[in-house]
Amino acid sequence: MRAKTANHKVRCLKCGRTLRSPSPDGYGPKCRRKVRRATKAAELTQHKPHLVEKAVELLEQGGVIPLRDTRKNRVFLVVSSDGSETYRTARAACTCPAGLRALHMCAHRIAVHALDLAS
């Protein structure tokens, strides 16, 4: 995360408000509570538990960054689990290897789903 300077204000990744003190996950206190509450939602229990844990970890570490936000298509830049690659992810699709095979829901899509639930 970038340090706060005179010319650059750190903003919440979810709502865009200016943060008084930067946080490692990139969210303000209210948005962080909403995201944490959403990660415990019943809708996410339909996915494999280890993938939900990876998604929660990804959100807590600030690995989900919004690229484009329209009402229909929210696209995020999501960091891989080892931190070496990034993938473009929406709720419907992901460019990671698991997402391209489309056999199972990947942790990246689960993280984006949790962000949608937090809205």
MMTF fields as JSON, N, C-alpha, C and O atoms, coordinates in Angstrom:
{
  "mmtfVersion": "1.0.0",
  "mmtfProducer": "UNKNOWN",
  "numBonds": 475,
  "numAtoms": 476,
  "numGroups": 119,
  "numChains": 1,
  "numModels": 1,
  "chainsPerModel": [1],
  "groupsPerChain": [119],
  "chainIdList": ["A"],
  "bondAtomList": [4, 2, 8, 6, 12, 10, 16, 14, 20, 18, 24, 22, 28, 26, 32, 30, 36, 34, 40, 38, 44, 42, 48, 46, 52, 50, 56, 54, 60, 58, 64, 62, 68, 66, 72, 70, 76, 74, 80, 78, 84, 82, 88, 86, 92, 90, 96, 94, 100, 98, 104, 102, 108, 106, 112, 110, 116, 114, 120, 118, 124, 122, 128, 126, 132, 130, 136, 134, 140, 138, 144, 142, 148, 146, 152, 150, 156, 154, 160, 158, 164, 162, 168, 166, 172, 170, 176, 174, 180, 178, 184, 182, 188, 186, 192, 190, 196, 194, 200, 198, 204, 202, 208, 206, 212, 210, 216, 214, 220, 218, 224, 222, 228, 226, 232, 230, 236, 234, 240, 238, 244, 242, 248, 246, 252, 250, 256, 254, 260, 258, 264, 262, 268, 266, 272, 270, 276, 274, 280, 278, 284, 282, 288, 286, 292, 290, 296, 294, 300, 298, 304, 302, 308, 306, 312, 310, 316, 314, 320, 318, 324, 322, 328, 326, 332, 330, 336, 334, 340, 338, 344, 342, 348, 346, 352, 350, 356, 354, 360, 358, 364, 362, 368, 366, 372, 370, 376, 374, 380, 378, 384, 382, 388, 386, 392, 390, 396, 394, 400, 398, 404, 402, 408, 406, 412, 410, 416, 414, 420, 418, 424, 422, 428, 426, 432, 430, 436, 434, 440, 438, 444, 442, 448, 446, 452, 450, 456, 454, 460, 458, 464, 462, 468, 466, 472, 470],
  "bondOrderList": [1, 1, 1, 1, 1, 1, 1, 1, 1, 1, 1, 1, 1, 1, 1, 1, 1, 1, 1, 1, 1, 1, 1, 1, 1, 1, 1, 1, 1, 1, 1, 1, 1, 1, 1, 1, 1, 1, 1, 1, 1, 1, 1, 1, 1, 1, 1, 1, 1, 1, 1, 1, 1, 1, 1, 1, 1, 1, 1, 1, 1, 1, 1, 1, 1, 1, 1, 1, 1, 1, 1, 1, 1, 1, 1, 1, 1, 1, 1, 1, 1, 1, 1, 1, 1, 1, 1, 1, 1, 1, 1, 1, 1, 1, 1, 1, 1, 1, 1, 1, 1, 1, 1, 1, 1, 1, 1, 1, 1, 1, 1, 1, 1, 1, 1, 1, 1, 1],
  "groupList": [{"groupName": "MET", "atomNameList": ["N", "CA", "C", "O"], "elementList": ["N", "C", "C", "O"], "formalChargeList": [0, 0, 0, 0], "bondAtomList": [1, 0, 2, 1, 3, 2], "bondOrderList": [1, 1, 2], "singleLetterCode": "M", "chemCompType": "L-PEPTIDE LINKING"}, {"groupName": "ARG", "atomNameList": ["N", "CA", "C", "O"], "elementList": ["N", "C", "C", "O"], "formalChargeList": [0, 0, 0, 0], "bondAtomList": [1, 0, 2, 1, 3, 2], "bondOrderList": [1, 1, 2], "singleLetterCode": "R", "chemCompType": "L-PEPTIDE LINKING"}, {"groupName": "ALA", "atomNameList": ["N", "CA", "C", "O"], "elementList": ["N", "C", "C", "O"], "formalChargeList": [0, 0, 0, 0], "bondAtomList": [1, 0, 2, 1, 3, 2], "bondOrderList": [1, 1, 2], "singleLetterCode": "A", "chemCompType": "L-PEPTIDE LINKING"}, {"groupName": "LYS", "atomNameList": ["N", "CA", "C", "O"], "elementList": ["N", "C", "C", "O"], "formalChargeList": [0, 0, 0, 0], "bondAtomList": [1, 0, 2, 1, 3, 2], "bondOrderList": [1, 1, 2], "singleLetterCode": "K", "chemCompType": "L-PEPTIDE LINKING"}, {"groupName": "THR", "atomNameList": ["N", "CA", "C", "O"], "elementList": ["N", "C", "C", "O"], "formalChargeList": [0, 0, 0, 0], "bondAtomList": [1, 0, 2, 1, 3, 2], "bondOrderList": [1, 1, 2], "singleLetterCode": "T", "chemCompType": "L-PEPTIDE LINKING"}, {"groupName": "ASN", "atomNameList": ["N", "CA", "C", "O"], "elementList": ["N", "C", "C", "O"], "formalChargeList": [0, 0, 0, 0], "bondAtomList": [1, 0, 2, 1, 3, 2], "bondOrderList": [1, 1, 2], "singleLetterCode": "N", "chemCompType": "L-PEPTIDE LINKING"}, {"groupName": "HIS", "atomNameList": ["N", "CA", "C", "O"], "elementList": ["N", "C", "C", "O"], "formalChargeList": [0, 0, 0, 0], "bondAtomList": [1, 0, 2, 1, 3, 2], "bondOrderList": [1, 1, 2], "singleLetterCode": "H", "chemCompType": "L-PEPTIDE LINKING"}, {"groupName": "VAL", "atomNameList": ["N", "CA", "C", "O"], "elementList": ["N", "C", "C", "O"], "formalChargeList": [0, 0, 0, 0], "bondAtomList": [1, 0, 2, 1, 3, 2], "bondOrderList": [1, 1, 2], "singleLetterCode": "V", "chemCompType": "L-PEPTIDE LINKING"}, {"groupName": "CYS", "atomNameList": ["N", "CA", "C", "O"], "elementList": ["N", "C", "C", "O"], "formalChargeList": [0, 0, 0, 0], "bondAtomList": [1, 0, 2, 1, 3, 2], "bondOrderList": [1, 1, 2], "singleLetterCode": "C", "chemCompType": "L-PEPTIDE LINKING"}, {"groupName": "LEU", "atomNameList": ["N", "CA", "C", "O"], "elementList": ["N", "C", "C", "O"], "formalChargeList": [0, 0, 0, 0], "bondAtomList": [1, 0, 2, 1, 3, 2], "bondOrderList": [1, 1, 2], "singleLetterCode": "L", "chemCompType": "L-PEPTIDE LINKING"}, {"groupName": "GLY", "atomNameList": ["N", "CA", "C", "O"], "elementList": ["N", "C", "C", "O"], "formalChargeList": [0, 0, 0, 0], "bondAtomList": [1, 0, 2, 1, 3, 2], "bondOrderList": [1, 1, 2], "singleLetterCode": "G", "chemCompType": "PEPTIDE LINKING"}, {"groupName": "SER", "atomNameList": ["N", "CA", "C", "O"], "elementList": ["N", "C", "C", "O"], "formalChargeList": [0, 0, 0, 0], "bondAtomList": [1, 0, 2, 1, 3, 2], "bondOrderList": [1, 1, 2], "singleLetterCode": "S", "chemCompType": "L-PEPTIDE LINKING"}, {"groupName": "PRO", "atomNameList": ["N", "CA", "C", "O"], "elementList": ["N", "C", "C", "O"], "formalChargeList": [0, 0, 0, 0], "bondAtomList": [1, 0, 2, 1, 3, 2], "bondOrderList": [1, 1, 2], "singleLetterCode": "P", "chemCompType": "L-PEPTIDE LINKING"}, {"groupName": "ASP", "atomNameList": ["N", "CA", "C", "O"], "elementList": ["N", "C", "C", "O"], "formalChargeList": [0, 0, 0, 0], "bondAtomList": [1, 0, 2, 1, 3, 2], "bondOrderList": [1, 1, 2], "singleLetterCode": "D", "chemCompType": "L-PEPTIDE LINKING"}, {"groupName": "TYR", "atomNameList": ["N", "CA", "C", "O"], "elementList": ["N", "C", "C", "O"], "formalChargeList": [0, 0, 0, 0], "bondAtomList": [1, 0, 2, 1, 3, 2], "bondOrderList": [1, 1, 2], "singleLetterCode": "Y", "chemCompType": "L-PEPTIDE LINKING"}, {"groupName": "GLU", "atomNameList": ["N", "CA", "C", "O"], "elementList": ["N", "C", "C", "O"], "formalChargeList": [0, 0, 0, 0], "bondAtomList": [1, 0, 2, 1, 3, 2], "bondOrderList": [1, 1, 2], "singleLetterCode": "E", "chemCompType": "L-PEPTIDE LINKING"}, {"groupName": "GLN", "atomNameList": ["N", "CA", "C", "O"], "elementList": ["N", "C", "C", "O"], "formalChargeList": [0, 0, 0, 0], "bondAtomList": [1, 0, 2, 1, 3, 2], "bondOrderList": [1, 1, 2], "singleLetterCode": "Q", "chemCompType": "L-PEPTIDE LINKING"}, {"groupName": "ILE", "atomNameList": ["N", "CA", "C", "O"], "elementList": ["N", "C", "C", "O"], "formalChargeList": [0, 0, 0, 0], "bondAtomList": [1, 0, 2, 1, 3, 2], "bondOrderList": [1, 1, 2], "singleLetterCode": "I", "chemCompType": "L-PEPTIDE LINKING"}, {"groupName": "PHE", "atomNameList": ["N", "CA", "C", "O"], "elementList": ["N", "C", "C", "O"], "formalChargeList": [0, 0, 0, 0], "bondAtomList": [1, 0, 2, 1, 3, 2], "bondOrderList": [1, 1, 2], "singleLetterCode": "F", "chemCompType": "L-PEPTIDE LINKING"}],
  "groupTypeList": [0, 1, 2, 3, 4, 2, 5, 6, 3, 7, 1, 8, 9, 3, 8, 10, 1, 4, 9, 1, 11, 12, 11, 12, 13, 10, 14, 10, 12, 3, 8, 1, 1, 3, 7, 1, 1, 2, 4, 3, 2, 2, 15, 9, 4, 16, 6, 3, 12, 6, 9, 7, 15, 3, 2, 7, 15, 9, 9, 15, 16, 10, 10, 7, 17, 12, 9, 1, 13, 4, 1, 3, 5, 1, 7, 18, 9, 7, 7, 11, 11, 13, 10, 11, 15, 4, 14, 1, 4, 2, 1, 2, 2, 8, 4, 8, 12, 2, 10, 9, 1, 2, 9, 6, 0, 8, 2, 6, 1, 17, 2, 7, 6, 2, 9, 13, 9, 2, 11],
  "groupIdList": [1, 2, 3, 4, 5, 6, 7, 8, 9, 10, 11, 12, 13, 14, 15, 16, 17, 18, 19, 20, 21, 22, 23, 24, 25, 26, 27, 28, 29, 30, 31, 32, 33, 34, 35, 36, 37, 38, 39, 40, 41, 42, 43, 44, 45, 46, 47, 48, 49, 50, 51, 52, 53, 54, 55, 56, 57, 58, 59, 60, 61, 62, 63, 64, 65, 66, 67, 68, 69, 70, 71, 72, 73, 74, 75, 76, 77, 78, 79, 80, 81, 82, 83, 84, 85, 86, 87, 88, 89, 90, 91, 92, 93, 94, 95, 96, 97, 98, 99, 100, 101, 102, 103, 104, 105, 106, 107, 108, 109, 110, 111, 112, 113, 114, 115, 116, 117, 118, 119],
  "secStructList": [7, 7, 7, 7, 7, 1, 1, 7, 7, 7, 5, 7, 6, 6, 6, 7, 7, 5, 7, 1, 1, 7, 7, 6, 6, 1, 7, 7, 2, 2, 2, 2, 2, 2, 2, 2, 2, 2, 2, 6, 7, 4, 4, 4, 4, 4, 1, 7, 2, 2, 2, 2, 2, 2, 2, 2, 2, 2, 2, 2, 6, 6, 7, 3, 3, 3, 3, 3, 3, 7, 1, 1, 7, 3, 3, 3, 3, 3, 3, 7, 6, 6, 1, 1, 7, 3, 3, 3, 3, 7, 1, 1, 7, 5, 7, 1, 2, 2, 2, 2, 2, 6, 1, 1, 7, 7, 2, 2, 2, 2, 2, 2, 2, 2, 2, 2, 2, 6, 7],
  "xCoordList": [0.841, 0.0, 0.889, 1.933, 0.483, 1.267, 1.156, 0.106, 2.244, 2.263, 1.521, 1.468, 0.963, 0.227, 1.224, 2.095, 1.096, 1.948, 1.067, -0.159, 1.689, 0.933, 0.066, -1.033, 0.557, -0.172, -1.086, -1.974, -0.881, -1.638, -2.366, -1.745, -3.667, -4.459, -4.802, -5.156, -4.698, -5.039, -6.548, -7.16, -7.142, -8.593, -8.988, -8.235, -10.167, -10.722, -10.965, -11.494, -10.578, -10.763, -12.228, -12.588, -13.065, -14.467, -15.325, -16.045, -15.244, -16.139, -15.445, -16.118, -14.129, -13.396, -13.187, -12.619, -13.636, -13.428, -11.957, -11.225, -11.527, -10.151, -9.953, -10.766, -8.869, -8.552, -7.652, -6.695, -7.959, -7.118, -5.789, -4.738, -5.85, -4.613, -4.692, -5.683, -3.661, -3.689, -3.739, -3.139, -4.45, -4.546, -3.962, -3.95, -3.48, -2.862, -3.829, -3.415, -5.113, -6.072, -6.66, -7.288, -6.476, -6.968, -8.392, -8.93, -9.024, -10.405, -10.46, -9.601, -11.482, -11.747, -12.442, -12.828, -12.609, -13.179, -14.601, -14.92, -15.451, -16.832, -16.88, -17.6, -16.118, -16.097, -15.473, -15.918, -14.449, -13.822, -14.834, -14.874, -15.661, -16.699, -17.699, -18.098, -18.103, -19.051, -18.472, -19.163, -17.2, -16.56, -16.417, -16.686, -16.0, -15.867, -17.21, -17.299, -18.256, -19.6, -20.028, -20.658, -19.69, -20.068, -19.325, -19.856, -18.105, -17.351, -17.954, -17.62, -18.841, -19.51, -20.939, -21.702, -21.293, -22.654, -22.949, -22.052, -24.209, -24.643, -24.407, -24.203, -24.433, -24.231, -22.845, -22.671, -21.864, -20.506, -20.275, -19.256, -21.196, -21.026, -21.242, -20.925, -21.771, -21.958, -20.639, -20.564, -19.593, -18.286, -17.435, -17.757, -16.361, -15.466, -14.838, -14.402, -14.789, -14.289, -12.86, -12.56, -11.975, -10.592, -10.495, -9.614, -11.389, -11.401, -11.958, -11.497, -12.948, -13.495, -12.418, -12.295, -11.633, -10.538, -9.506, -9.018, -9.174, -8.231, -8.792, -8.061, -10.078, -10.722, -10.698, -10.43, -10.975, -10.947, -9.532, -9.346, -8.541, -7.149, -6.777, -6.082, -7.235, -6.972, -7.555, -6.912, -8.766, -9.399, -8.685, -8.514, -8.269, -7.598, -6.23, -5.766, -5.589, -4.277, -4.344, -3.308, -5.532, -5.686, -5.329, -4.85, -5.557, -5.203, -6.268, -6.118, -7.347, -8.431, -8.554, -8.954, -8.208, -8.169, -9.163, -9.094, -10.08, -11.059, -10.41, -9.622, -10.75, -10.279, -11.361, -11.127, -12.538, -13.626, -14.887, -15.1, -15.716, -16.93, -18.108, -18.295, -18.877, -20.143, -21.227, -20.925, -22.425, -23.505, -23.571, -23.87, -23.298, -23.41, -22.096, -22.103, -20.978, -19.723, -18.656, -18.039, -18.441, -17.387, -16.184, -16.251, -15.091, -13.877, -12.795, -12.618, -12.075, -11.044, -9.732, -9.712, -8.649, -7.326, -7.03, -7.001, -6.808, -6.64, -5.272, -4.846, -4.586, -3.239, -3.323, -4.199, -2.395, -2.353, -1.915, -1.417, -2.097, -1.781, -0.298, 0.058, 0.578, 2.012, 2.499, 3.668, 1.641, 1.973, 2.744, 3.171, 2.934, 3.748, 2.948, 3.523, 1.645, 0.819, -0.435, -0.812, -1.067, -2.362, -3.354, -2.975, -4.613, -5.665, -6.795, -7.048, -7.464, -8.661, -9.838, -10.044, -10.591, -11.656, -12.944, -12.942, -14.022, -15.368, -16.124, -15.586, -17.343, -18.1, -18.376, -18.506, -18.465, -18.814, -17.621, -17.782, -16.419, -15.268, -13.968, -13.919, -12.904, -11.573, -10.553, -10.768, -9.449, -8.431, -7.345, -6.331, -7.538, -6.578, -6.749, -7.769, -5.775, -5.901, -7.17, -7.821, -7.528, -8.754, -9.994, -10.957, -9.97, -11.104, -11.267, -12.388, -10.155, -10.225, -10.746, -11.431, -10.412, -10.951, -12.432, -13.176, -12.852, -14.263, -14.876, -16.079, -14.064, -14.617, -15.163, -16.214, -14.444, -14.836, -14.7, -13.996, -15.371, -15.263, -13.903, -13.542, -13.142, -11.826, -11.976, -13.009, -10.937, -10.953, -11.059, -11.601, -10.542, -10.615, -12.067, -12.48, -12.827, -14.248, -15.035, -15.968, -14.67, -15.35, -15.091, -15.994, -13.858, -13.521, -14.343, -14.858, -14.465, -15.268, -16.743, -17.444, -17.217, -18.595, -18.827, -19.859, -17.87, -17.985, -18.041, -18.805, -17.246, -17.306, -18.658, -19.168, -19.239, -20.578, -21.612, -22.527, -21.458, -22.393, -22.255, -23.224, -21.062, -20.815, -21.399, -21.446, -21.841, -22.378, -23.697, -24.274],
  "yCoordList": [-1.172, 0.0, 1.24, 1.265, 2.23, 3.452, 4.27, 4.311, 4.909, 5.755, 7.062, 7.537, 7.618, 8.875, 10.022, 10.171, 10.814, 11.983, 13.214, 13.121, 14.345, 15.593, 15.606, 16.162, 14.993, 15.017, 13.815, 13.846, 12.762, 11.534, 11.119, 10.902, 11.014, 10.547, 9.089, 8.698, 8.289, 6.876, 6.749, 7.31, 6.008, 5.849, 4.404, 3.48, 4.22, 2.887, 2.212, 2.832, 0.95, 0.217, -0.083, -0.342, -0.053, -0.396, 0.838, 0.873, 1.843, 3.0, 4.232, 5.146, 4.277, 5.401, 6.572, 7.588, 6.452, 7.546, 7.65, 6.661, 8.846, 9.066, 8.416, 8.6, 7.657, 7.003, 7.906, 8.484, 8.021, 8.823, 8.128, 8.767, 6.825, 6.049, 4.851, 4.121, 4.637, 3.53, 2.183, 2.006, 1.254, -0.089, -1.094, -0.838, -2.228, -3.205, -3.791, -4.165, -3.877, -4.455, -3.427, -3.802, -2.143, -1.102, -0.655, 0.139, -1.149, -0.788, 0.101, 0.028, 0.938, 1.724, 0.844, -0.281, 1.329, 0.49, -0.006, -1.161, 0.857, 0.44, -0.582, -1.576, -0.345, -1.289, -2.614, -3.672, -2.57, -3.795, -4.646, -5.866, -3.99, -4.731, -5.363, -6.514, -4.604, -5.139, -6.344, -7.341, -6.248, -7.345, -8.567, -9.687, -8.369, -9.509, -10.175, -11.401, -9.361, -9.924, -10.719, -11.769, -10.223, -10.899, -12.217, -13.144, -12.318, -13.572, -14.691, -15.861, -14.333, -15.346, -15.619, -16.309, -15.081, -15.217, -16.664, -17.421, -17.022, -18.379, -18.721, -19.887, -17.726, -17.979, -18.536, -19.27, -18.197, -18.673, -20.091, -20.702, -20.621, -21.981, -23.041, -24.211, -22.653, -23.609, -23.968, -24.955, -23.167, -23.416, -24.27, -24.428, -24.811, -25.633, -24.779, -23.658, -25.301, -24.501, -23.993, -22.869, -24.792, -24.321, -23.171, -22.319, -23.142, -22.032, -20.757, -19.655, -20.915, -19.756, -19.171, -17.951, -20.042, -19.568, -18.795, -17.754, -19.3, -18.591, -17.235, -16.245, -17.194, -15.939, -14.921, -13.741, -15.366, -14.468, -13.938, -12.75, -14.812, -14.395, -13.372, -12.394, -13.603, -12.685, -11.304, -10.29, -11.265, -9.992, -9.296, -8.077, -10.065, -9.48, -8.907, -7.966, -9.457, -8.976, -7.889, -7.405, -7.512, -6.454, -6.9, -6.1, -8.174, -8.724, -8.583, -9.125, -7.863, -7.647, -6.147, -5.402, -5.707, -4.284, -3.999, -4.636, -3.059, -2.767, -2.111, -1.175, -2.611, -2.019, -1.165, -0.02, -1.736, -1.074, -1.376, -2.507, -0.374, -0.569, 0.054, 1.271, -0.786, -0.345, -1.138, -2.079, -0.789, -1.493, -2.976, -3.801, -3.32, -4.71, -5.476, -6.679, -4.804, -5.511, -4.941, -3.923, -5.589, -5.176, -6.06, -7.276, -5.459, -6.192, -5.822, -4.651, -6.835, -6.649, -7.244, -8.177, -6.696, -7.258, -8.024, -7.442, -9.335, -10.197, -10.843, -11.329, -10.847, -11.398, -12.91, -13.397, -13.65, -15.1, -15.432, -14.561, -16.681, -17.076, -16.972, -16.745, -17.131, -16.98, -15.559, -15.258, -14.693, -13.293, -13.0, -11.864, -13.989, -13.778, -13.304, -12.749, -13.514, -13.152, -12.422, -12.464, -11.757, -11.135, -11.621, -11.952, -11.659, -12.125, -11.101, -10.424, -10.996, -10.171, -11.067, -12.142, -10.586, -11.412, -10.618, -9.46, -11.246, -10.73, -11.851, -12.943, -11.592, -12.632, -13.822, -14.951, -13.584, -14.637, -15.384, -16.503, -14.796, -15.429, -14.937, -13.895, -15.724, -15.372, -15.855, -16.872, -15.131, -15.516, -16.409, -16.661, -16.893, -17.827, -19.196, -19.432, -20.096, -21.418, -22.169, -22.772, -22.142, -22.827, -22.154, -22.829, -20.841, -20.102, -20.34, -20.384, -20.492, -20.747, -22.151, -22.375, -23.093, -24.452, -24.502, -25.32, -23.623, -23.474, -24.749, -24.97, -25.591, -26.79, -26.493, -27.003, -25.673, -25.33, -23.823, -23.151, -23.32, -21.905, -21.682, -22.413, -20.693, -20.409, -19.45, -18.8, -19.374, -18.501, -17.035, -16.229, -16.679, -15.29, -14.872, -13.79, -15.735, -15.425, -15.408, -14.619, -16.269, -16.284, -14.967, -14.424, -14.455, -13.171, -12.04, -11.18, -12.042, -11.015, -11.17, -10.17, -12.387, -12.643, -12.051, -11.43, -12.246, -11.682, -10.162, -9.543, -9.564, -8.092, -7.635, -6.599, -8.396, -8.056, -8.16, -7.342, -9.175, -9.339, -8.205, -7.852, -7.635, -6.555, -5.23, -4.29, -5.129, -3.853, -3.509, -2.472],
  "zCoordList": [0.0, 0.0, 0.0, 0.652, -0.71, -0.801, 0.481, 1.122, 0.834, 2.025, 1.751, 0.617, 2.787, 2.662, 2.563, 3.42, 1.539, 1.35, 1.23, 1.284, 1.07, 0.96, -0.298, -0.29, -1.38, -2.643, -2.838, -3.689, -2.062, -2.284, -1.01, 0.03, -1.103, 0.026, -0.21, -1.322, 0.834, 0.741, 0.858, 1.767, -0.066, -0.089, 0.157, -0.151, 0.711, 0.953, -0.399, -1.322, -0.51, -1.763, -2.051, -3.199, -1.044, -1.241, -1.54, -2.538, -0.672, -0.831, -1.401, -1.877, -1.363, -1.925, -0.985, -1.385, 0.264, 1.214, 1.593, 1.541, 1.973, 2.408, 3.77, 4.676, 3.915, 5.181, 6.011, 5.497, 7.279, 8.174, 8.43, 8.475, 8.595, 8.771, 7.841, 7.857, 7.031, 6.077, 6.79, 7.85, 6.205, 6.767, 5.775, 4.571, 6.269, 5.362, 4.341, 3.244, 4.686, 3.745, 2.794, 1.804, 3.065, 2.165, 2.419, 1.649, 3.492, 3.798, 5.031, 5.909, 5.078, 6.271, 7.301, 6.983, 8.529, 9.585, 9.3, 9.581, 8.746, 8.458, 7.336, 7.43, 6.277, 5.151, 5.567, 5.121, 6.415, 6.902, 7.667, 7.505, 8.512, 9.248, 8.284, 8.462, 7.259, 6.279, 5.542, 5.336, 5.146, 4.414, 5.318, 4.884, 6.56, 7.484, 7.743, 7.815, 7.881, 8.08, 6.845, 6.971, 5.659, 4.416, 4.24, 3.628, 4.764, 4.62, 5.467, 5.281, 6.397, 7.226, 6.75, 7.426, 5.596, 5.07, 4.684, 4.311, 4.78, 4.46, 2.989, 2.651, 2.123, 0.696, 0.394, -0.579, 1.214, 0.962, 1.483, 1.161, 2.278, 2.798, 1.721, 1.937, 0.578, -0.513, -1.188, -1.92, -0.946, -1.546, -0.608, 0.569, -1.139, -0.34, 0.764, 0.504, 1.997, 3.131, 2.954, 3.356, 2.362, 2.208, 1.204, 1.322, 0.223, -0.73, -0.093, -0.391, 0.781, 1.49, 2.406, 2.517, 3.067, 3.921, 3.102, 3.541, 1.915, 1.043, 0.622, 0.566, 0.329, -0.08, 1.056, 0.828, 2.267, 3.43, 3.64, 3.9, 3.528, 3.669, 2.591, 2.866, 1.396, 0.288, 0.569, 0.3, 1.107, 1.445, 2.601, 2.582, 3.605, 4.771, 4.41, 5.054, 3.402, 3.01, 1.935, 1.479, 1.536, 0.535, -0.867, -1.67, -1.172, -2.477, -3.54, -4.635, -3.245, -4.207, -4.441, -3.546, -5.65, -5.966, -7.091, -8.143, -6.892, -7.951, -9.158, -9.022, -10.34, -11.594, -12.223, -12.611, -12.316, -13.009, -12.229, -11.794, -12.052, -11.267, -12.005, -11.995, -12.629, -13.204, -12.498, -11.764, -12.697, -11.985, -12.334, -11.471, -13.583, -14.006, -13.917, -13.654, -14.13, -14.287, -13.36, -13.672, -12.229, -11.308, -11.582, -11.405, -12.01, -12.339, -11.329, -10.995, -10.849, -9.843, -10.323, -11.126, -9.823, -10.012, -8.729, -7.644, -8.854, -7.683, -7.738, -8.785, -6.605, -6.504, -6.291, -5.577, -6.926, -6.744, -5.32, -4.606, -4.904, -3.533, -3.213, -2.056, -4.201, -3.933, -4.204, -3.966, -4.69, -4.907, -6.175, -6.382, -7.026, -8.22, -9.433, -10.369, -9.429, -10.585, -10.133, -8.962, -11.081, -10.826, -11.878, -13.002, -11.499, -12.394, -12.412, -11.416, -13.545, -13.638, -13.255, -13.818, -12.286, -11.725, -11.604, -11.185, -11.971, -11.737, -11.035, -10.849, -10.654, -9.958, -10.877, -10.402, -12.171, -13.117, -13.687, -14.174, -13.642, -14.293, -13.683, -13.029, -13.916, -13.433, -14.462, -15.122, -14.598, -15.567, -14.963, -15.614, -13.73, -13.14, -13.814, -14.462, -13.675, -14.316, -13.918, -14.771, -12.636, -12.203, -12.785, -13.15, -12.87, -13.431, -14.923, -15.429, -15.626, -17.07, -17.366, -18.364, -16.484, -16.665, -16.326, -16.866, -15.429, -15.037, -14.495, -14.64, -13.874, -13.256, -11.865, -11.476, -11.131, -9.764, -9.578, -10.331, -8.585, -8.235, -7.584, -6.661, -8.041, -7.458, -6.272, -6.114, -5.448, -4.276, -4.666, -3.91, -5.847, -6.305, -6.518, -6.102, -7.165, -7.4, -6.098, -5.951, -5.15, -3.851, -3.114, -2.477, -3.2, -2.566, -3.184, -2.469, -4.499, -5.18, -4.81, -4.65, -4.676, -4.252, -2.854, -2.601, -1.962, -0.61, -0.664, 0.076, -1.527, -1.669, -2.185, -1.759, -3.097, -3.592, -2.473, -2.385, -1.62, -0.504, 0.504, 1.176, 0.615, 1.577, 1.136, 1.928, -0.09, -0.599, 0.009, -0.316]
}
